[in-house]
Amino acid sequence: MNIRNSRRALAVALLASAAALPGLAHAGELAGSAVDSTGTRALQAVTVRIVELDRVTHTDRDGRFVFADVPAGTYTVEARYVGAEAMTRRVTVTEAGIVEADFALEGIGGEDILVVGPAANQASALSRQRAADGVESVLTRDAIGQFPDQNVAESLRRLPGINILNDQGEGRFVSVRGLDPELNSTSLNGVRLPAPESDVRSVALDVISSDIIESIVVKKSLTPDMDADTIGASIEINTTSAFDRKKDYYAAKIEGSYNDYANVVTPKGSVDFSTKLSDNLGIAGGLSYYKRKFETDNVEADDWEEEDGVAYAEDLQYRDYDVERERISAAMSIDFRASDTTTLYARGNFSQFDDQEYRRRLSFDFGDSAPVGGTADTAVFEDSNGEIQVERDIKDRFERQRIRSLVLGGDTDTGTWKFNWSASWAKSSEKENGSVDPAKFERKFEDEGFGVTLDYSDRRLPLFNVTSNNGLFIDPGQYELDDIEYTALSSSQDEEYALKGDIAREFAMAGGTFTVQAGAKARWRDKTYDKTVEFYENDDLTLADVLGQQTYRFTVLEPVPSYTGATDYFHDNFDAFEFQEIDSIFDSAVEDYAVSEDIVAAYLLGKWETSTLRVIGGVRYERTKNVIDGNTVTLAEEGAVVDGVELEDDTVFIEPVRFRRKYEDWLPSLTLRFEPKQDLVLRLAGYKSLVRPKLSALAPRFAVEQNDDNEREGEFGNPDLKPYKAWNIDADVAYYFSGNGAVSLGGFYKTIDNFIVEAEYEADDAPYNGVYRGIAFDEAVIPINGRKAEVAGIEASFSQAFTMLPAPFDGLLTQLNYTYTWSEGELFDGRKIRLPSNSKNTFNAVLGYDKGPFTLRVAGTYRDAYLDEIGGDPGEDRIVNDHFQVDISAKYRLTDQIRLFADWINVNNAKYFAYQNNGGGQQLLQYEKYGPTFKFGARMTF
């Protein structure tokens, strides 16, 4: 065992032994639990108050609470939960022993609304938000395992200040308060999730099925006991525990999914259970499988130019995507109550995301030609005025992502002392091997009488019309194989071990309680990327040998290759292909990297709490160490001069490089929670946080291409990148109605140093002046730290179950939220921009009806345009257009055990549109359309 693993094993042993701390029962102890009136579900975040002493606590996830050091006497104990009638009990505390005070809470008017349906989810979420220290938003599922949406990303879009960045019509990455997804952190059962992809820190949350989720908490302000590496939010996902429920529970769900474009029904199924093997031992878990087939019609343009008043794109592509995705998610949780004060747990999760993508593409390359005429909406090209290149290709790619996590831990709460510990492991991976990505067939037209006219009258969907020599254009035998790019291996591995321990001592004082808490955490992370790509040529292969049929709807693309024709031909006739060694070596070596990131953290905080005031202040320390490996890879063409020698052939030079670095951060914070009157809560938080650079951007992947004129173009990683550092202020006021509802208004401000952008440099640009780390260049792209950025905004939300209305309107339910976010960042050249992914306005609305056997929900979500990528000047910035989507879901309770449901996703067929504002107009970069999806099925509980 190496030294590093020995340290991990020793730390695990120390923390495990700490779980055996005796649970001393202090004199005058008051404990109890809270459940719903049916005794089905433990209620988390119930506010419990000893009225005469003005002492407050909240129930944990198994509904339990404890007060220590309670003087002997008779007291009134009050329990409050959103959407429930307040309940009080009189108890007598003696000088020795534990007094129990249990609560079974009923809904407003004595009805049971706390278990099933949207109203139950709303009551649970609002109760947790109300009890929270800082500013946060919560999503929960009800007692029969219903969650609002199909995957975690889709569910989160319903919360204030959150929008979702889509991929082919599905929500994937989460943007909080208009900030880049890279500025969020994501954990599952307290385990920080590493990223499967090679080039990001953020986790695509569509990998995780909502069927295994109990709750999602989006914490927008930080306290010292939390990991400090977030500026957007800390997204905390929790799966089910056996102690969440008081009764055994088993459920199965079957579903069909139909995409309007794919015209096929695909299956989804899940099982979910929670059972207690004894009073002190329980197991909960679930398994979900989902297969989805869908199609996307896409058109993309790039390199816009203007010639004699005619604007046109040098590169125009029509893309036809046919995709099949499979998701498997599994979760298992074992909980053991070792004593009245100590609970031990083990939680494991596995998610797998398989993506089989076929992409047919028709491309026009007008880079060597210029239009011979045109209008404001058209461009006319003829091959007599320069070469026109037409390419038809096929991508046949299978990719698998996996996220695995395991955590062992324990929680001890004696009322006076609190101790928790955990030891965790998480690994994410993305692997692709054996993909043809792509096989390219091309035809170059020059002085052959070929002509084509582009019609830009629809800015989103330009169309082409071949005006002459169409016979050559549609003849598949004319398109010879350019090359096959074969991905022999693309393997991203991201693994993290972590150990954590926290200890707190609570002191009961006159008028309130004071808690001193300290803790430490160590994280060891290793991320690697290994790519092997191979290029092959075969001059005898033409498109006619691998013909297929299009499924594209925008225009006619035929002739097109079949899905697997090129792949099958390549494998069946491998010896007929010529391996392109130089390109293969260069593209493989330049991608590889390995980065380790070790973080040691410690904190100290103090907490003062009364029934009206909670103050948490403290400081966190984090030390970061990196070891970073990559390659300097130079591709020099024949005739180039390297080290004074003129090369006789194209040559690749590879030099491994390594860098080490470390830095420290002190991160103070102060949080105030004030409840001047019942149901009115005010919060104010100020804190410092950071986000470390993407590991792929740190990696010293130094790629240089040198032509025979000795001009050198480079693309470099930057091991010197500094982390984002931010000072944050959050303020929030919320009023909780006597029924199931609340209204809130909040504001936030952030000032961020060292935000990271990619910059393009010429040889005479400062600060590099044509030399980066001893590597000379004429042009280069380098990620660098920008200057200062500011973010400010407001959030408003309203939720209400209208149970006070006369029947049948007492089943109405409304959730509304709006967020405005302003941001400004200054680049290295002084240009000011809105930060990437910042939508100024986001709005979500849910209108529902939940009464008797019937539940209906209509949900709309809107976000306006945002900056996606920064160009060389404002006219080249990539902007993603605004997005509005409507979803409808309905459920019907057939019996107490069987519920039928149907969902209509993307009712209004919302599209994706990205553009640049070059020349004052919206010039197309990408437009795609997916069609709506229909889901239907049944859920059975036992």
Sequence and secondary structure as in RCSB ss.txt:
>XXXX:A:sequence
MNIRNSRRALAVALLASAAALPGLAHAGELAGSAVDSTGTRALQAVTVRIVELDRVTHTDRDGRFVFADVPAGTY
TVEARYVGAEAMTRRVTVTEAGIVEADFALEGIGGEDILVVGPAANQASALSRQRAADGVESVLTRDAIGQFPDQ
NVAESLRRLPGINILNDQGEGRFVSVRGLDPELNSTSLNGVRLPAPESDVRSVALDVISSDIIESIVVKKSLTPD
MDADTIGASIEINTTSAFDRKKDYYAAKIEGSYNDYANVVTPKGSVDFSTKLSDNLGIAGGLSYYKRKFETDNVE
ADDWEEEDGVAYAEDLQYRDYDVERERISAAMSIDFRASDTTTLYARGNFSQFDDQEYRRRLSFDFGDSAPVGGT
ADTAVFEDSNGEIQVERDIKDRFERQRIRSLVLGGDTDTGTWKFNWSASWAKSSEKENGSVDPAKFERKFEDEGF
GVTLDYSDRRLPLFNVTSNNGLFIDPGQYELDDIEYTALSSSQDEEYALKGDIAREFAMAGGTFTVQAGAKARWR
DKTYDKTVEFYENDDLTLADVLGQQTYRFTVLEPVPSYTGATDYFHDNFDAFEFQEIDSIFDSAVEDYAVSEDIV
AAYLLGKWETSTLRVIGGVRYERTKNVIDGNTVTLAEEGAVVDGVELEDDTVFIEPVRFRRKYEDWLPSLTLRFE
PKQDLVLRLAGYKSLVRPKLSALAPRFAVEQNDDNEREGEFGNPDLKPYKAWNIDADVAYYFSGNGAVSLGGFYK
TIDNFIVEAEYEADDAPYNGVYRGIAFDEAVIPINGRKAEVAGIEASFSQAFTMLPAPFDGLLTQLNYTYTWSEG
ELFDGRKIRLPSNSKNTFNAVLGYDKGPFTLRVAGTYRDAYLDEIGGDPGEDRIVNDHFQVDISAKYRLTDQIRL
FADWINVNNAKYFAYQNNGGGQQLLQYEKYGPTFKFGARMTF
>XXXX:A:secstr
  HHHHHHHHHHHHHHHHTT      SSEEEEEEEETTS BB TT EEEETTTTEEEE  TTSEEEE S  SEEE
EEEEE TTB  EEEEEEE SSSEEE  EEE BGGG   SSSSHHHHHHHHHHHHHH SS EEEEE  TT   SSS
BHHHHHTTSTTEEEEEETTEEEEEEETT  GGG EEEETTEE   SSTT SS  GGGSBGGGEEEEEEE S  TT
S    SS EEEEEE  GGGBSS EEEEEEEEEEETTTTEEEEEEEEEEEEEEETTEEEEEEEEEEEEEEEEEEEE
EEEEEEETTEEEEEEEEEEEEEEEEEEEEEEEEEEEE SSSEEEEEEEEEEEEEEEEEEEEEEEEEEEE  SEE 
SSEEEEEGGGEEEEEEEEEEEEEEEEEEEEEEEEEEEE SSEEEEEEEEEEEEEEEE SEEEEEEEEEEESSSS 
EEEEE SSTT  EEEEEE HHHHT GGG EEEEEEEEEEEEEEEEEEEEEEEEEEEEEETTEEEEEEEEEEEEEE
EEEEEEEEEEEE TT BGGGGEE     SS   SEE SSHHHHHHHHTGGGSEEEHHHHHHHHHTT EEEEEEEE
EEEEEEEEE SSEEEEEEEEEEEEEEEEEEEEEEEE TT EETTEE SS EEEEEEEEEEEEEEEEEEEEEEEEE
EETTEEEEEEEEEEEE   HHHHS  EEEEE TT  EEEE   TT   EEEEEEEEEEEEE SSSEEEEEEEEEE
EEES EEEEEEETT TTTTTEETTEE SEEEEEEE  EEEEEEEEEEEEEE TTS TTGGGEEEEEEEEEEEEEE
E TTS EE  TT  SEEEEEEEEEEETTEEEEEEEEEE  EEEE  SSGGG EEE  EEEEEEEEEEESSSSEEE
EEEEESTT   EEEEE GGGS EEEEEEE   EEEEEEEEE 
